[in-house]
Amino acid sequence: MEKPEAAGKRFFFTARHFSNKEIARIIGDKFSGYRTFVESFDHSKGDFPSDGYYRVDSSRTKDILGINITSVKKCVVDSVNSLKGLKGDSCAVI
């Protein structure tokens, strides 16, 4: 953030909004071994609020800083793969 045009500006580092329900869906879709576990949750919760939510515009992050933000799907898949690599009880839930 050493670019002069970034001075005095705030930047969002998120690809877009997402919900816990969407994260569970991605895990179930991409990791068949966890599908039953993910489907055991109460999916009536964890979605976007019915009365709306704040939206973010991260275009300034790309336009000014030149940063391309990783997609939610890739972040979730990479996180699960990383957790699968842990040994011992530290990842007992998954």
C-alpha positions as a Markdown table, in Angstrom:
| # | Residue | x | y | z |
|---|---|---|---|---|
| 1 | Met | 0.0 | 0.0 | 0.0 |
| 2 | Glu | 2.8 | 2.3 | -0.8 |
| 3 | Lys | 1.2 | 3.6 | -3.9 |
| 4 | Pro | 0.4 | 7.4 | -3.7 |
| 5 | Glu | -3.0 | 6.9 | -5.2 |
| 6 | Ala | -3.9 | 4.6 | -2.2 |
| 7 | Ala | -3.3 | 7.3 | 0.3 |
| 8 | Gly | -6.3 | 8.1 | 2.5 |
| 9 | Lys | -8.4 | 5.3 | 1.1 |
| 10 | Arg | -9.9 | 2.1 | 2.6 |
| 11 | Phe | -9.7 | -1.2 | 0.8 |
| 12 | Phe | -11.8 | -4.3 | 1.1 |
| 13 | Phe | -10.0 | -7.6 | 0.7 |
| 14 | Thr | -12.9 | -9.9 | 0.0 |
| 15 | Ala | -14.1 | -11.3 | -3.3 |
| 16 | Arg | -17.8 | -10.9 | -2.3 |
| 17 | His | -20.2 | -11.7 | 0.5 |
| 18 | Phe | -20.7 | -15.3 | 1.5 |
| 19 | Ser | -22.5 | -17.3 | 4.2 |
| 20 | Asn | -21.8 | -20.3 | 6.4 |
| 21 | Lys | -24.5 | -22.2 | 4.4 |
| 22 | Glu | -22.5 | -21.5 | 1.2 |
| 23 | Ile | -19.3 | -22.7 | 2.9 |
| 24 | Ala | -21.0 | -25.9 | 3.9 |
| 25 | Arg | -22.4 | -26.4 | 0.4 |
| 26 | Ile | -18.9 | -26.0 | -1.1 |
| 27 | Ile | -17.4 | -28.5 | 1.3 |
| 28 | Gly | -20.2 | -31.0 | 0.5 |
| 29 | Asp | -19.8 | -30.5 | -3.2 |
| 30 | Lys | -16.0 | -30.7 | -3.3 |
| 31 | Phe | -15.4 | -33.3 | -0.6 |
| 32 | Ser | -17.7 | -36.3 | -1.0 |
| 33 | Gly | -16.2 | -37.9 | 2.2 |
| 34 | Tyr | -17.6 | -35.0 | 4.2 |
| 35 | Arg | -21.0 | -34.7 | 2.5 |
| 36 | Thr | -22.9 | -36.7 | 5.2 |
| 37 | Phe | -21.2 | -34.7 | 8.0 |
| 38 | Val | -22.1 | -31.4 | 6.3 |
| 39 | Glu | -25.7 | -32.5 | 5.5 |
| 40 | Ser | -26.2 | -33.3 | 9.2 |
| 41 | Phe | -26.3 | -29.6 | 10.1 |
| 42 | Asp | -29.5 | -27.5 | 10.4 |
| 43 | His | -29.4 | -25.7 | 7.0 |
| 44 | Ser | -32.3 | -23.5 | 7.9 |
| 45 | Lys | -29.6 | -21.4 | 9.7 |
| 46 | Gly | -26.4 | -19.9 | 8.5 |
| 47 | Asp | -27.7 | -18.2 | 5.4 |
| 48 | Phe | -27.9 | -14.5 | 4.6 |
| 49 | Pro | -30.1 | -12.5 | 6.9 |
| 50 | Ser | -33.7 | -12.2 | 5.6 |
| 51 | Asp | -33.7 | -8.4 | 6.2 |
| 52 | Gly | -30.6 | -7.9 | 4.0 |
| 53 | Tyr | -26.9 | -7.4 | 4.5 |
| 54 | Tyr | -24.1 | -5.0 | 3.8 |
| 55 | Arg | -22.5 | -5.3 | 0.5 |
| 56 | Val | -18.8 | -4.5 | -0.2 |
| 57 | Asp | -17.1 | -3.2 | -3.4 |
| 58 | Ser | -13.6 | -4.4 | -3.6 |
| 59 | Ser | -13.0 | -3.0 | -7.1 |
| 60 | Arg | -10.7 | -0.3 | -5.7 |
| 61 | Thr | -8.4 | -3.0 | -4.3 |
| 62 | Lys | -7.9 | -4.5 | -7.8 |
| 63 | Asp | -7.9 | -1.1 | -9.7 |
| 64 | Ile | -5.5 | 0.8 | -7.5 |
| 65 | Leu | -3.5 | -1.9 | -5.8 |
| 66 | Gly | -3.5 | -4.5 | -8.6 |
| 67 | Ile | -4.6 | -7.3 | -6.2 |
| 68 | Asn | -6.8 | -10.1 | -7.5 |
| 69 | Ile | -8.7 | -11.6 | -4.6 |
| 70 | Thr | -9.0 | -15.3 | -4.3 |
| 71 | Ser | -12.5 | -16.7 | -4.8 |
| 72 | Val | -14.5 | -18.0 | -1.8 |
| 73 | Lys | -14.7 | -21.4 | -3.3 |
| 74 | Lys | -10.9 | -21.7 | -3.7 |
| 75 | Cys | -10.4 | -20.4 | -0.1 |
| 76 | Val | -12.7 | -23.0 | 1.3 |
| 77 | Val | -11.3 | -25.9 | -0.8 |
| 78 | Asp | -7.7 | -24.8 | 0.1 |
| 79 | Ser | -8.6 | -24.5 | 3.8 |
| 80 | Val | -10.2 | -28.0 | 3.9 |
| 81 | Asn | -7.2 | -29.5 | 2.1 |
| 82 | Ser | -4.9 | -27.8 | 4.6 |
| 83 | Leu | -6.8 | -29.1 | 7.6 |
| 84 | Lys | -6.9 | -32.6 | 6.1 |
| 85 | Gly | -3.1 | -32.5 | 6.2 |
| 86 | Leu | -3.0 | -32.0 | 10.0 |
| 87 | Lys | -2.1 | -34.9 | 12.3 |
| 88 | Gly | -3.6 | -35.8 | 15.7 |
| 89 | Asp | -6.7 | -34.5 | 17.4 |
| 90 | Ser | -6.3 | -30.9 | 16.2 |
| 91 | Cys | -8.7 | -31.6 | 13.4 |
| 92 | Ala | -11.1 | -34.0 | 15.0 |
| 93 | Val | -14.2 | -32.4 | 13.7 |
| 94 | Ile | -13.3 | -32.9 | 10.1 |
